[in-house]
Amino acid sequence: MRILIAPQEFKGSLSADEAADAIAAGIRSAQTGWELDLLPLSDGGPGFLDAVRHAVRADTLAAVVSDPLGRRVLARYLRLRDSGELVLEAAQANGLLHLAPEERDPLRADTFGVGQLLAEAASLEPPRITIGLGGSATTDAGTGVLRALGARFLDAAGTDLPPGGGPLINLEAIVWNPPPWLGRIPVRLAADVTAPLCGPEGAALRYSPQKGASPAQADHLEAALHRFAAVTRRLTGIDLRTLPGAGAAGGLAGGLHAFLGAPILPGFEIVAEVTRFAERLAAADLVVTGEGSYDEQSLQGKVTGRVLEAARAAGRPAVIFAGRASLPGARTILKREPDPARAMERAAPLLRELAAEWSREAGAAS
């Protein structure tokens, strides 16, 4: 029996690497003869670099950049040895991972550090830059990135706006002088959602509450993003309000699409391409996947849903492990440990137990 183990992160508990290792350890404890192929995956958010690094030969580079609140952090990125392409993960700079829950500031948090990381990467003159999106603490439509690259965002009096998404409600004009490398170094975006910039499924109303926004702040950010979209359309002719994917990472995808010409691509497809996912699935008898919360969003372009789709298309059975689930078919940690705090604290050993239990049952049935 050859098993492809392809989970994404269990947010707040385990990285995709750690989840894959825990599942593998559980299976090996019960079925020593099974062959395991570990493939931790990402859809562009946290774990994107690790998924790529596991699959191809790459060198890890680093730069000191600003976090969402302007503090200095060390951000990693990759240079692929075969092609020289650079792979960035925006969350290394603007991710929620840098903030304690009480530090979340959805109106002020910004993506300036992502711009610093992008500028550092472009200075190396790579043939292409890929940026993984997701896991952000920001809803600033990428204005921090653009500011780091030289843009100015002005109010009606011609005064520069403060950082963050909140001040964009007073945006009147954008001054944009593209960096000299733009047009010579293509940039592409690996998005984890297909959300538009604005509207009920957009960056503010749907996703900013996950970053600490109150209902009033979410409404404020929605108005600010509409204002940004209006000024951007006046300058570039591009309407970001309903563009699929423009709302990814708090609108970071939309801002970089409009001003850098960066295409917005499904993050899973980029990771699948780099990791030879289809080839490894074809060589497997069964695939195991999973994530922290298996729910409706899982089936809207997220890793777990895409793995399940691919397994069905390839005629391979699939098993789902999750922290919790609102959809049927998953084996969950919460059923073994109903206390959510303890379940998150002991996610790795509990996931090993789930995997061991399943593999014993599967072995007995075969």
Secondary structure, DSSP 4 states (H G I P E B T S, - for coil): -EEEE----BTTTB-HHHHHHHHHHHHHHH-TT-EEEE----SSSTTHHHHHHHHS-EEEEEEEEE-TTS-EEEEEEEEETTT--EEEETHHHHBGGGS-GGG--TTT---HHHHHHHHHHHTT--S-EEEE--SBS--STTHHHHHHTT-EEE-TTSPBPPSSSGGGGG--EEE----TTTTTS-EEEEES----SSSTTSIIIIIGGGGT--HHHHHHHHHHHHHHHHHHHHHHS---TT-TTTTHHHHHHHHHHHHH---EEEHHHHHHHHHTHHHHHHT-SEEEEEEEEESGGGGTT-HHHHHHHHHHHHT--EEEEEEEESSTTEEEGGGT---HHHHHHTHHHHHHHHHHHHHHHHHHH-
